[in-house]
Structures are given as structure tokens and as C-alpha cells.
Amino acid sequence: MEKLSPLQIERLKYQPKLPSSLSKGINSLEMSEGSATQSVRDQEQIQNLFKNTYGKPVVTFKNTSSSNLSEVRNVGVILSGGQAPGGHNVIAGLYDALKSANSANKLYGFLGGPSGIIEGKYVEFTDEFMDAYRNTGGFDIIGSGRTKLETEEQFKSSLEVCKKLNLSAVVIIGGDDSNTNAALLAEWFVQNNTGIQVIGCPKTIDGDLKNDQIEISFGFDTATKTYAELIGNIQRDANSAKKYWHFVKIMGRSASHVALEAALQTQPNITLISEEVEEKKMSLESIISYMCDIIVRRSNAGKNFGIAIVPEGLIEFIPEMKSMISNLNDVMANMEKEGVAVSFEAVESRLEASNAKVYSSLPTLIKSQLLADRDPHGNVQVSKIETEKLLIEMISAKLNEMKSEGSFSGKFNAQSHFFGYEGRCAFPSNFDADYCYSLGYNAFALINFGLTGYLSSVRNLTQPACEWIAGGIPLTMMMNMEKRHGEMKPVIQKALVKLEGPVFKQLEQNREEWAMNDRYLFPGAIQYFGPSCVCDVTTCTLQLERAKALASV
């Protein structure tokens, strides 16, 4: 028998909290429908692509005094994309709801992500199997994958597997791309009269899958608390040794929500936000100058140490870097077709003059990474570019120039860190354990009422769990058209950091104070036992956004 740690043993005993509307069970629910919905943009194109699932209403659930036994339903579940804390609890909630509705119901987990439903690789859940994974981190219960469900051939293969298992519905747990695929599969199933429903659940630690109905994606709470603990530890070390600048790159390529939340929890000296860099058209040089100004002013105050937070995707938001990378992708593709050997000189000679200048100015390490790390489409894998080391090297060079000019006399010693995988499979916080369980339980409620093409939605999340509002929103409501690999495709719109929003404003208002006065916070490890104000409190981001939303009502 597998040996468990004391914390594992205790967490397996934890019973997640449910919204009061779901707490009496699936068979005691009543569904209310709102008005018809439309996509966030490109309504005509989206409606044409989703003729059968577009425009459906938002739904909510409430208790009713009557209770009926549900018909037998078999359900399949898929974990899709990158890991996020709480995924196991989504499945646990789905399993418990399914079994409480009718003990004859069955849940099948497709192995290795969406490829499992295409290839017919699955496992049937039992009480014993499910009970070993409750309130644990990771996706190892059935594994995940990044196969896209978008072609006719894939849909037909999926249908054959669903028929074999006599499935009534499929639940896809994933981020914006995964739930876009869920919407496509739902539409295809309806168009072909299969009778199989598709429901999505909002997952991503990046925090960029949200709107008025999806207040937060699961995993964001746990991941940001995990990163904040690590940053707090580093800040304590920096404040003790007083001799290092720590540059911390944090996961989140397309949006800076994770970096922003971690900053609000820890109050570092410098926090870069990709969306701000893009909005203000900040050049790499201006970013370096901004950071050097704080470093020099702190040094003049006798503080040759500090903490800088850098979002993973920063480099793509710097205008001249974005232009250069786009040009570089084209150049590399052509060189590969022509069989030309890749070298710094060969690449620079083919880049447009302005882009060649940017490329040649970069440190050798970064120039090498730009050429070496390519994705399956031949593009630069920006997430693998060590942006934190780029900044350190360029800051060092500028400070050395300033020393020779006599405008800087301090010391600059830097350490680099990248926090990414450390946060994706952590034990879920109480919030994520409860939220994920509720999302899964609620997903079966949507299935039980015959809905398809919906995303499980649990709202009012800054209140106690018993006051959360359970329901669902049409996946098409979140979609727009975007260019992907040269073609316009329907995708769920990413939610980027809003510079006019209350979360960024909180950072902006405190930047100077935090830059100079070391107002470091030390969040410590995630707590599971103790007062609710310590164990159940959610992110600064959600609290600030909900406070503004409620104030505007």
C-alpha cells in the first residue's frame, strides 16, 4: 500500500463545502433561465459557426421541495491542457453528484487528455479509486494532454467511443483553448443528432479565463499563494543578507494576472506588468532605465538589495521585441525550407534592419535561445526565453556604464528564479478544494437538466461557500474570432489585466512606497486548519474585482 504523508491523510478526510443550492442533492434542484445571450464580439460569425448552440440563456439553480430519481446517465471526463490545483476535486464533485442522482450512473475518465476519447483509452471510476485522490493536487488521476478536438475525423472517433460506453455527456476540464474545443464538440454532437451533451469547467492558473459569470478560474488561488510563499521566503532572505537583487519570473504567458496577484500578496520593490508595457509602448531600453532608477535610488539609500517580479510573457509585449520575434519566425521558416545553416550572422543578415538591430543588441544567451527553442509550428517558444536573465545582464551593463560616468557607486549582485511548475500541482487551498468540488457537482446538474455547450459557473465567491450561486453560461457567450496559424477561428476571449481596473490600480498606487521602503509581506505556506480568515480567504484579485462589481450594482 502506498505510504501517505500526515498531510495527505488529513486532506483525504476533508469534506469540501457546497453552495446551499446544491447541498440537498441533484434531484432536489430547480433551474431558472435568464435572457438569450450573444458572444462578446463577432456575433454574426460566431452564430453562423454555432447555429445549434448559440444564444442560449444563462441558467442558475435553486432548491425545490420535490425530489425525483434521475434516469441512468453515463458520463465521460477529460482533463485538458496544463495542470492546475483542484482538478481532482472537480472530478470528485462530478462523481459524487452523479452517484447521488442515481447509483447506477457511471463515470469514465479518458486517459492522457483529449486523445483518450479519440483513441478509446479510459478507466471507470469506483469509490475506492476516487477516494484516493480527493483534495490532492495534480492531474495524475487520469493524466492530461494538449490534443485539440477540432477536426471531423476526431469528432467521429470520439462519437464511436462515446457510443461504446453509452455516454450521455462529456465533461471537459480546461482553459480557454480546451473549452473552445468543448464548444466545437458540443455543436458537432447536436448537428449530428447524437444526443450527447458537452459541459466545460474553467481551469487555468493563469487567471485569464474569466468574465462576469466566471469570477475566477480554478487553480489560480492555490498557485498564486504557492508563488507568494516562495517570494515571501526570498524577500525575508534578501532583507536578511542585504546583498542581492532577486529577479523572479512567474508563469503566465498571455496575461500578467499571476504576477500581479503575487505582487499584491508580497509587495516587492519592482513589478512589471506585460499589459502596461504594451499599452505604454515601453521599449526594452525604457524598461531597463525604469528598473535601474529604482536600483540606484535604493543603493543611494544604502540598500543594495531588492525583489523584482517579471511576468513570463513580458518579452512578447515589448513592441520592438514582438516585431523582431515575428520577423524572426518568418526568417527561420524560410531558412529551414532553403536548407540554410542557422547562425547569428545569417539570421541578422535576413532580418529587417530595425529588427536586426534589436536582435544584435541582445546578450548571446538570449540570442541563442531565440534560435534554439521552437514550437511545433516553427515559432519561438517565448516561455523558454530567460527574460529574467536578459534583464539582469542588460541592467548590469547599464549600471557599469553609469559607474564609469560616476553616476552610480553602489553594488549590484543579482539572483534569478523562475516559478512555474512549483504552483501547478500543489495541494489545493480550501478555497480551490471547495470551488472545484462545486464546479464538478454543478457540471452534473447541467447535464441532468439536458444542457449542452455550457460552462459550469459558480459565482459570489468572496462570500461563504453556502452563499455561492451555482449555474451555467453558454460557451459561445465568451467567444470571438481571432487569427490562429493564419486562419480566423472562433476562440474564447482571453481576459488580460485591465489597467483601469481595481487590481492594477492597487499596485499602481503603492509602487513608489513599495519600491523604496521594503513593505515586504510574508504570506507563509497555505493553511488548511484554523480560523476562516486565514484558511478560506481568497485572492486579492478576486476581492478587489468583486468589491468593484458590487459597488457598481
Legacy VTK file of the C-alpha trace (Angstrom):
# vtk DataFile Version 3.0
C-alpha trace
ASCII
DATASET POLYDATA
POINTS 553 float
0.000 0.000 0.000
1.259 3.474 -0.873
2.627 5.334 2.152
0.971 8.733 2.679
2.273 11.809 4.445
0.342 13.035 7.506
-0.981 15.989 5.495
-2.178 13.673 2.703
-4.058 11.573 5.236
-5.753 14.616 6.749
-6.603 16.201 3.401
-8.268 13.000 2.191
-10.671 13.386 5.125
-11.668 16.958 4.206
-15.257 17.344 3.022
-15.495 20.260 0.573
-18.251 22.796 1.096
-21.044 23.261 -1.464
-23.382 26.159 -2.299
-26.638 25.747 -0.365
-28.475 25.402 -3.703
-26.566 22.166 -4.387
-26.265 20.835 -0.853
-29.585 18.913 -0.889
-28.528 16.925 -3.933
-29.042 16.851 -7.687
-32.600 15.505 -7.509
-33.849 18.478 -5.477
-32.914 21.194 -7.944
-34.905 23.668 -9.985
-33.395 25.564 -12.938
-34.075 29.215 -13.781
-33.271 30.659 -17.212
-32.187 34.208 -17.974
-32.498 36.006 -21.301
-30.785 34.977 -24.543
-27.044 35.672 -24.764
-24.613 36.645 -27.505
-20.856 36.359 -27.976
-18.538 39.077 -26.667
-17.649 40.062 -30.248
-18.127 39.000 -33.861
-21.713 37.927 -33.172
-22.671 37.150 -36.751
-19.643 34.956 -37.450
-19.932 33.081 -34.145
-23.654 32.491 -34.632
-23.037 31.090 -38.131
-20.464 28.661 -36.750
-22.604 27.585 -33.795
-26.103 27.523 -35.267
-27.356 24.937 -32.762
-25.751 26.130 -29.527
-25.577 29.924 -29.921
-27.703 32.376 -27.940
-28.713 30.062 -25.105
-29.608 31.684 -21.751
-27.558 31.864 -18.558
-29.022 29.409 -16.032
-28.999 29.225 -12.218
-30.049 26.513 -9.784
-32.041 26.643 -6.560
-33.519 24.107 -4.159
-37.002 22.725 -4.555
-39.050 20.687 -2.133
-39.707 17.870 -4.622
-37.244 15.057 -5.248
-37.103 12.717 -8.228
-34.811 9.862 -9.183
-32.768 10.732 -12.269
-32.582 8.459 -15.285
-29.382 6.472 -15.679
-26.566 8.506 -17.231
-23.007 7.537 -18.061
-20.559 10.443 -18.242
-17.003 10.787 -19.537
-14.500 13.313 -18.169
-11.354 14.790 -19.727
-8.532 16.790 -18.150
-7.121 19.062 -20.861
-4.083 21.338 -21.026
-1.698 22.324 -18.238
-2.202 21.148 -14.690
-3.980 23.271 -12.070
-4.552 22.599 -8.363
-8.029 21.243 -7.669
-8.604 19.226 -10.827
-9.104 16.045 -8.821
-11.853 17.737 -6.814
-13.742 18.717 -9.963
-13.863 15.029 -10.810
-14.775 14.141 -7.199
-17.677 16.603 -7.264
-18.844 15.258 -10.620
-18.601 11.668 -9.359
-20.473 12.345 -6.115
-23.252 14.265 -7.890
-23.608 11.535 -10.490
-23.805 8.765 -7.899
-26.167 10.688 -5.614
-28.534 11.272 -8.544
-28.634 7.567 -9.398
-26.325 4.876 -8.015
-26.430 3.118 -11.404
-24.709 6.064 -13.095
-21.125 5.539 -14.230
-18.179 7.919 -14.670
-15.371 7.172 -17.127
-12.090 9.075 -17.163
-10.348 9.424 -20.522
-6.608 8.896 -20.142
-3.967 11.374 -21.241
-6.275 14.259 -22.137
-8.472 14.651 -25.253
-6.502 11.953 -27.076
-8.102 9.458 -24.672
-11.592 9.995 -26.060
-10.296 9.815 -29.640
-8.320 6.607 -29.056
-10.757 4.986 -26.612
-8.372 4.877 -23.643
-10.280 5.175 -20.388
-10.810 3.984 -16.834
-14.077 3.539 -14.932
-14.211 5.321 -11.588
-15.064 3.436 -8.406
-15.447 4.697 -4.847
-12.057 3.277 -3.867
-10.306 4.793 -6.892
-11.901 8.225 -6.405
-11.304 8.327 -2.654
-7.538 8.083 -3.123
-7.408 11.449 -4.925
-9.773 13.758 -3.042
-8.351 17.183 -2.131
-4.989 16.376 -3.713
-3.051 18.378 -6.284
-2.137 17.430 -9.817
-3.871 15.717 -12.711
-2.308 12.301 -12.190
-5.670 10.617 -11.589
-6.180 10.238 -15.372
-3.459 12.464 -16.827
-3.822 15.432 -19.161
-2.817 16.342 -22.706
-2.946 19.107 -25.289
-4.517 17.304 -28.254
-7.106 19.591 -29.838
-10.628 18.340 -30.580
-11.422 20.232 -33.759
-11.479 18.003 -36.852
-14.287 15.933 -38.366
-12.194 12.800 -38.032
-11.562 13.443 -34.315
-15.260 14.114 -33.678
-16.270 10.880 -35.419
-13.712 8.863 -33.453
-14.927 10.475 -30.216
-18.523 9.632 -31.071
-17.700 5.958 -31.622
-16.024 5.774 -28.202
-18.965 7.568 -26.563
-21.400 5.102 -28.168
-19.329 2.149 -26.964
-19.576 3.416 -23.374
-23.194 4.520 -23.801
-22.291 8.062 -22.667
-24.930 10.723 -22.148
-22.372 13.501 -21.719
-18.705 14.514 -21.736
-17.187 16.999 -19.286
-14.039 18.813 -20.468
-11.960 20.428 -17.724
-9.640 23.002 -19.274
-8.683 26.560 -20.145
-9.776 28.852 -22.963
-8.484 26.677 -25.824
-9.832 23.468 -24.243
-13.263 24.990 -23.706
-13.257 26.360 -27.252
-12.828 22.726 -28.321
-15.651 21.782 -25.947
-17.904 24.286 -27.736
-16.958 22.857 -31.143
-17.601 19.292 -29.975
-20.950 20.280 -28.421
-22.047 21.913 -31.691
-20.987 18.884 -33.757
-22.794 16.458 -31.451
-26.038 18.464 -31.742
-25.673 18.943 -35.500
-25.322 15.197 -35.933
-28.200 14.319 -33.576
-26.013 12.213 -31.289
-27.872 13.073 -28.087
-24.525 13.506 -26.281
-24.048 16.645 -24.174
-20.790 18.541 -23.588
-20.081 20.644 -20.481
-16.904 22.618 -19.708
-15.212 23.590 -16.431
-12.991 26.728 -16.203
-9.393 25.785 -15.396
-6.138 27.748 -15.643
-3.688 29.069 -13.091
-3.054 31.997 -15.482
-6.350 33.588 -14.400
-7.233 34.687 -17.952
-10.451 32.651 -18.284
-12.980 34.884 -16.551
-15.868 37.304 -17.031
-18.909 38.475 -15.054
-20.186 34.897 -14.730
-16.816 33.162 -14.289
-15.254 35.178 -11.475
-12.067 33.104 -11.293
-10.608 30.039 -12.973
-9.754 27.218 -10.631
-6.134 26.747 -9.595
-5.358 30.481 -9.654
-5.953 30.793 -5.909
-3.614 27.938 -4.948
-0.890 28.698 -7.494
-0.610 32.375 -6.573
-0.499 31.525 -2.864
2.259 28.997 -3.569
4.290 31.547 -5.532
3.630 34.222 -2.899
5.002 31.936 -0.192
8.215 31.422 -2.201
8.567 35.138 -2.943
7.996 35.937 0.727
10.764 33.492 1.662
13.115 35.164 -0.825
12.177 38.620 0.475
12.997 37.515 4.023
16.344 36.215 2.787
17.050 39.418 0.841
16.182 41.550 3.848
18.483 39.397 5.986
21.545 39.228 3.723
21.004 42.694 2.199
23.299 41.999 -0.752
21.247 40.528 -3.601
18.644 41.682 -6.083
16.308 38.762 -6.819
14.613 38.674 -10.230
11.607 36.354 -10.126
9.897 35.322 -13.371
6.395 33.954 -12.787
4.275 31.727 -15.032
1.623 33.421 -17.172
2.466 33.959 -20.836
-0.571 35.752 -22.237
-1.701 37.675 -19.171
0.004 39.033 -16.051
-2.695 38.132 -13.511
-0.410 35.712 -11.638
2.454 38.201 -11.341
0.066 40.963 -10.280
-1.624 38.819 -7.623
1.717 37.576 -6.266
2.881 41.189 -6.047
-0.200 42.271 -4.096
0.351 39.407 -1.672
4.055 40.157 -1.102
4.679 43.858 -2.021
8.050 43.583 -3.836
10.164 46.571 -4.897
9.524 46.257 -8.642
6.645 44.613 -10.513
6.465 44.616 -14.288
3.066 44.084 -15.933
3.098 42.995 -19.584
-0.189 44.715 -20.470
1.154 48.021 -19.115
4.352 47.657 -21.129
2.310 47.139 -24.288
-0.158 49.945 -23.554
2.624 52.467 -22.869
4.723 51.125 -25.759
7.689 50.754 -23.419
10.893 49.772 -25.183
13.376 47.333 -23.687
15.652 50.289 -23.043
12.942 52.197 -21.165
12.198 49.136 -19.005
15.887 48.840 -18.144
16.040 52.565 -17.315
12.958 52.301 -15.077
14.429 49.381 -13.144
17.892 50.967 -12.909
16.386 54.151 -11.478
14.910 52.212 -8.541
18.071 50.158 -8.080
20.228 53.311 -7.972
17.888 55.183 -5.619
17.813 52.215 -3.249
21.599 51.935 -3.437
21.938 55.618 -2.580
19.808 54.883 0.490
22.214 52.093 1.466
20.023 49.289 0.116
21.897 47.184 -2.422
19.154 44.564 -2.488
15.585 44.136 -3.650
12.941 41.996 -5.342
11.669 42.324 -8.925
8.663 40.380 -10.287
8.644 39.647 -14.022
5.716 38.033 -15.929
6.668 35.068 -18.090
5.282 36.590 -21.296
6.861 40.038 -20.903
9.171 39.769 -23.883
6.245 39.398 -26.334
4.622 42.606 -25.070
7.668 44.823 -25.692
6.886 46.398 -29.109
10.319 46.081 -30.730
10.777 42.545 -29.365
7.356 41.493 -30.640
8.187 42.849 -34.097
11.604 41.200 -34.101
10.229 37.801 -32.989
7.539 37.886 -35.682
10.154 38.695 -38.316
12.487 36.042 -36.879
9.777 33.352 -37.139
9.394 34.090 -40.864
13.150 34.183 -41.448
13.725 30.883 -39.647
10.898 29.199 -41.582
12.422 30.312 -44.900
15.931 29.259 -43.852
14.613 25.813 -42.960
12.897 25.466 -46.348
16.101 26.519 -48.128
18.301 24.285 -46.002
20.439 27.232 -44.885
22.569 26.731 -41.751
21.414 28.846 -38.813
23.875 31.294 -37.244
23.683 34.727 -35.613
25.173 36.363 -38.695
22.928 34.544 -41.169
19.804 35.454 -39.223
20.787 39.102 -38.760
21.504 39.465 -42.476
17.941 38.357 -43.301
16.072 40.335 -40.660
14.643 43.754 -41.468
17.127 46.473 -40.479
15.275 47.628 -37.348
14.727 44.047 -36.179
18.341 43.086 -36.912
19.438 45.966 -34.698
17.280 44.714 -31.817
18.485 41.149 -32.262
22.167 42.084 -32.366
21.807 44.143 -29.156
20.703 41.120 -27.116
23.014 39.073 -24.890
24.437 35.936 -26.520
22.421 33.641 -24.221
19.121 35.175 -25.319
20.096 35.245 -28.994
20.848 31.523 -28.760
17.530 30.763 -27.047
15.625 32.661 -29.716
17.146 30.406 -32.361
17.118 27.105 -30.478
13.695 26.803 -28.886
10.954 26.393 -31.487
7.413 25.092 -31.079
5.821 22.509 -33.453
4.779 25.368 -35.762
8.364 26.662 -36.016
7.786 29.700 -33.794
9.905 30.919 -30.904
8.877 29.341 -27.590
8.739 32.588 -25.684
8.097 30.846 -22.368
11.583 29.324 -22.587
13.325 32.659 -23.053
15.040 33.500 -19.769
13.703 37.044 -19.592
14.860 37.454 -16.005
18.462 36.786 -17.084
18.089 39.152 -20.033
17.058 41.933 -17.659
19.873 41.158 -15.216
22.513 41.240 -17.938
21.250 44.462 -19.502
20.849 46.172 -16.129
24.380 45.129 -15.183
25.718 46.617 -18.411
23.869 49.902 -17.858
24.974 50.185 -14.237
28.591 49.557 -15.301
28.233 52.425 -17.777
26.856 54.624 -15.009
29.779 53.657 -12.775
32.272 54.721 -15.412
30.392 58.023 -15.712
30.400 58.460 -11.939
26.591 58.378 -11.557
26.460 55.055 -9.696
28.785 53.904 -6.925
26.785 51.071 -5.350
26.796 47.319 -5.781
24.558 45.144 -7.927
24.566 41.385 -7.426
21.610 39.503 -8.870
19.974 36.110 -8.495
17.388 34.745 -10.960
14.382 32.480 -10.311
11.535 31.045 -12.361
8.394 29.915 -10.553
6.134 27.880 -12.790
5.747 24.165 -12.241
6.048 24.702 -8.478
2.477 26.030 -8.406
0.578 23.840 -10.858
0.132 20.697 -8.759
0.166 21.970 -5.183
-2.353 20.701 -2.649
-5.404 22.876 -3.412
-6.213 25.588 -0.902
-9.504 25.243 0.970
-10.952 27.755 -1.487
-9.891 25.756 -4.550
-10.891 22.446 -2.904
-14.405 23.837 -2.300
-14.679 25.732 -5.595
-13.510 22.796 -7.716
-15.787 20.331 -5.953
-18.695 22.732 -6.524
-17.795 23.156 -10.217
-17.823 19.389 -10.743
-21.027 18.846 -8.783
-22.643 21.707 -10.688
-21.452 20.257 -14.034
-23.597 17.187 -13.442
-26.562 19.411 -12.548
-26.207 20.985 -16.017
-26.103 17.517 -17.548
-29.125 16.399 -15.545
-31.169 19.271 -16.989
-30.210 18.292 -20.537
-27.939 21.261 -21.308
-25.016 21.217 -23.731
-22.379 23.723 -24.810
-22.334 25.219 -21.302
-19.550 26.139 -18.890
-20.045 25.288 -15.211
-20.352 28.580 -13.313
-20.169 29.152 -9.544
-20.344 32.820 -8.522
-20.436 35.140 -5.484
-17.108 33.630 -4.458
-15.980 36.203 -1.885
-18.866 35.101 0.340
-19.007 31.859 2.377
-19.438 28.777 0.202
-23.044 28.284 1.311
-23.879 31.622 -0.396
-22.234 30.780 -3.715
-24.523 30.850 -6.774
-24.461 27.751 -8.989
-25.439 27.675 -12.657
-24.012 27.752 -16.153
-23.225 30.017 -19.098
-23.176 29.172 -22.824
-19.612 28.690 -24.052
-20.425 30.772 -27.151
-21.074 33.762 -24.874
-17.308 34.035 -24.225
-16.156 33.714 -27.837
-14.782 35.946 -30.562
-12.855 35.473 -33.825
-9.054 35.571 -33.760
-6.290 34.724 -36.218
-4.645 31.408 -35.339
-1.929 29.980 -37.597
-3.008 32.266 -40.423
-6.746 31.490 -40.214
-9.619 33.258 -38.460
-11.037 30.876 -35.860
-13.606 31.057 -33.049
-11.880 31.134 -29.663
-12.775 32.010 -26.099
-11.511 35.528 -25.490
-8.612 35.772 -23.039
-9.124 38.169 -20.124
-5.989 40.316 -19.816
-5.095 42.624 -16.926
-7.238 45.767 -17.122
-5.089 48.806 -16.447
-8.164 50.803 -15.435
-9.331 48.006 -13.109
-9.102 47.960 -9.298
-6.418 45.250 -9.143
-3.811 47.064 -11.232
-4.741 50.375 -9.590
-3.913 48.854 -6.201
-0.391 48.095 -7.451
-0.023 51.449 -9.189
-0.972 53.397 -6.056
1.628 51.609 -3.930
4.533 51.226 -6.345
6.713 54.060 -5.064
6.118 53.166 -1.423
6.997 49.514 -2.027
9.981 50.426 -4.240
11.829 52.298 -1.528
10.504 51.292 1.878
10.606 47.483 1.980
6.967 46.882 2.911
7.501 43.180 2.319
4.718 40.775 3.274
5.482 37.161 4.160
2.352 35.093 3.409
3.828 31.763 4.502
2.534 28.358 3.476
-1.093 27.695 2.522
-3.088 26.970 5.676
-5.752 24.266 5.828
-6.607 24.232 9.526
-7.507 27.205 11.684
-9.637 30.354 11.512
-11.551 31.029 8.291
-9.847 34.430 7.865
-6.569 32.528 7.380
-7.682 29.260 5.762
-10.573 30.232 3.491
-9.668 33.746 2.332
-9.306 34.038 -1.432
-7.043 36.141 -3.678
-6.579 39.914 -3.554
-7.580 39.950 -7.234
-10.985 38.387 -6.647
-11.692 40.501 -3.561
-10.853 43.763 -5.353
-12.796 42.847 -8.502
-15.859 41.688 -6.586
-15.824 44.808 -4.386
-15.890 46.983 -7.510
-18.571 44.836 -9.161
-20.809 45.058 -6.097
-20.234 48.814 -5.768
-21.427 49.335 -9.352
-24.675 47.361 -8.833
LINES 1 554
553 0 1 2 3 4 5 6 7 8 9 10 11 12 13 14 15 16 17 18 19 20 21 22 23 24 25 26 27 28 29 30 31 32 33 34 35 36 37 38 39 40 41 42 43 44 45 46 47 48 49 50 51 52 53 54 55 56 57 58 59 60 61 62 63 64 65 66 67 68 69 70 71 72 73 74 75 76 77 78 79 80 81 82 83 84 85 86 87 88 89 90 91 92 93 94 95 96 97 98 99 100 101 102 103 104 105 106 107 108 109 110 111 112 113 114 115 116 117 118 119 120 121 122 123 124 125 126 127 128 129 130 131 132 133 134 135 136 137 138 139 140 141 142 143 144 145 146 147 148 149 150 151 152 153 154 155 156 157 158 159 160 161 162 163 164 165 166 167 168 169 170 171 172 173 174 175 176 177 178 179 180 181 182 183 184 185 186 187 188 189 190 191 192 193 194 195 196 197 198 199 200 201 202 203 204 205 206 207 208 209 210 211 212 213 214 215 216 217 218 219 220 221 222 223 224 225 226 227 228 229 230 231 232 233 234 235 236 237 238 239 240 241 242 243 244 245 246 247 248 249 250 251 252 253 254 255 256 257 258 259 260 261 262 263 264 265 266 267 268 269 270 271 272 273 274 275 276 277 278 279 280 281 282 283 284 285 286 287 288 289 290 291 292 293 294 295 296 297 298 299 300 301 302 303 304 305 306 307 308 309 310 311 312 313 314 315 316 317 318 319 320 321 322 323 324 325 326 327 328 329 330 331 332 333 334 335 336 337 338 339 340 341 342 343 344 345 346 347 348 349 350 351 352 353 354 355 356 357 358 359 360 361 362 363 364 365 366 367 368 369 370 371 372 373 374 375 376 377 378 379 380 381 382 383 384 385 386 387 388 389 390 391 392 393 394 395 396 397 398 399 400 401 402 403 404 405 406 407 408 409 410 411 412 413 414 415 416 417 418 419 420 421 422 423 424 425 426 427 428 429 430 431 432 433 434 435 436 437 438 439 440 441 442 443 444 445 446 447 448 449 450 451 452 453 454 455 456 457 458 459 460 461 462 463 464 465 466 467 468 469 470 471 472 473 474 475 476 477 478 479 480 481 482 483 484 485 486 487 488 489 490 491 492 493 494 495 496 497 498 499 500 501 502 503 504 505 506 507 508 509 510 511 512 513 514 515 516 517 518 519 520 521 522 523 524 525 526 527 528 529 530 531 532 533 534 535 536 537 538 539 540 541 542 543 544 545 546 547 548 549 550 551 552
